Structure formats: structure tokens, C-alpha cells
Amino acid sequence: MKSALTDARGEILEIEQRETPRDEMVAFQEAAAATVVNLQSKAVARGGQVSAVGVGVPGVVDPNTGRVSKSLTLPLLEESDLRPYLSAISQLPVIMDQTANVAAYGEFICGAAKGLQNVMYVDLGPDIGSGIILGGNLHRGPLGTAGEFGHMTVNPDGWECACGNTGCLDTIASETNLVRRTKDRLFHDRSSSLSSLALPGRGELTPQRIAMEALNGDDFALMMLERTGTWLGIALANVINLLNLDMVILAGSVMVAGDLLLHPVVQEVQDRALKAPAHHCRIVTSLLGGQAGLIGAAMLARDAAQG
């Protein structure tokens, strides 16, 4: 559970992290409330005061009810609405949205997409999440499910996804499944510097490690990133054709690989999407990195409080 105090421009003044309670909703609420109250105290100590609270949650937030309708990552949040509880504790207006939406808003207001109008933010995390800005506004859809990019079918004969579908992009290109695919192939190819990490008790194989070995010139790691980039590019080409975006922002720890992952994505988009929207749309790495969600939640709360 990561929290921050920002100024009105999105500059982070204080930041906190604490373990996320995953078993009891009461414990989760209390942890969230404690960090809000603590940051309020720090604002006062700085000679100011908090004007609003923004919350990003890993799940679909129904815009009609304000409740989390689905969360594969944190099921205890389903059917919950944190806003009344946090508002009563803090005596402040509280706005809540999906984590990818608030991160997209952060990049739109303060980051790589500042000044643009039509943007897609893609978080290549344990699950692929995305947020979409259309015409300068967050596009949530009538049920809040817009932006479920990770559940776009790219291979009907592929792996079963946690959502119940088969062959979702998430089963191929998420960080979790990049590691799974890498481990599967390493059992058959022991020439890579990553090979020992595929065996039990030999260390942890992570997306960052794969990216770093690729940067160090490991051919196997390079191949895994290129194949991941190809699948991402196939899916993004369809989105770019559909929405005629100004920019796509890629985020996640694996993006430490930079152009090694970005290049195959861009190449696939250029090969598959219509030429005009493909050339118009810039595909870049997140400018705000791991702070995008914190800044975006704060800016979304700021703008909601102002009107």
C-alpha cells in the first residue's frame, strides 16, 4: 500500500509504504485510514492542509455505484466502496478509481502525455492494466470496464487466463507470464545466463532480471523480450487503428529494458496498423515510472475537488 502527499502541481512531498492487508476488509480500511491521517498530519507540519484524497485500487470501479465490481488481484475489495469510510475519517472529499486509470491521469497531467488529448497507458505488471484518455478525459465506459487491454484475445489456442478466457494478452505479455514463459523455455535451453534461475532453489527469476540480462547481451533474454514486444505490438496495432491515439505509454519494471522491448513493439505496430495512425502515435516509456499512480490519484482528487 503506497501513499503520498503532493502539492497542487503533483510534486511528491512525502511518501509512505506499508504492507497491504489481504485477508480482512476491516484491516485494509484501517491501514488506508491510518496512512491518510498520517499524511494529513505531515501536511499540517509543513504549514498546509490536505484538500482531497485520491485512491487507486486494483480492480474495476463501477462509476454508477462507486464500488469495486471485480478485482482479480485483491478479491477482498470486491463490492466495497472505500470512499465513505475514508471521507468520515479525514473529513475530506475522496475519489476512487482503478490503478491504471489514475496512473494514466498522472502521465496525462504531469508526465509523458502532458498536453496531449488521446492517450493509452499500459502497465505491464503482474497483470496487464491500462487506462485510456480520450478527448482529454478518462474513458471508463458505462460499467467502468474500459481499458481491459490485458484481456484482449490474441491467441485463441493459448493459455487459460485468470478471467476465464483463453489466449488473453495477459497470458503472454504480463510480467508474471514473461517469467513463466522464460522458465518453460529455459528447461530446454541451458545456454542462457538465466538458466540456473529456472531451477528450484537457485534464486529468483524476475522480469527485471530478464531485462538486465538482455541489456547485458544475453541472446535468450533478448529473444524473450522481442517475442513479448511482438505480441504487445500486435494488440496495440488494433487499438491504434480503433482509437487513433496520440500516444501509448508503456510502464512496469520490465521497461528497464528500454528500447530492447520498445523497438519490437513499435516495429510490429508500424507493420500492422494503418500507416497514418501508426505514424501519428508515439509509443514511449513512462516518464513518472512507479510514481504515476500516486501522482495521478492526487491530481484526479484535486481536479474533482475543484469542480
Buried (B, 14 or more C-beta within 10 A) or exposed (E): EBBBBBEEEBEBEBEBEEEBBEEEBEEBBBBBBBBBBBBBEBBEEEEEEBBBBBBBBBBBBBEEEBBBBBBBBBEBBBEBBBBEBBBEBBEBBBBBBBBBBBBBBBBBBBBBBEEBBBBBBBBBBBBBBBBBBBEEEBBBEEEBBBBBBBBBBBBEEBBEBBBEBBBBBBBBBBBBBBBBBBBEBBEEEEEBBBBEBBEEEEEEBBBBBBBBBBBEEBEBBBBBBBBBBBBBBBBBBBBBBEBBBBBBBBBBBBBBBEEBBBBBBBBBBBEBBEEEBBEBBBBBBBBBBEBBBBBBBBBBBBBBBEE
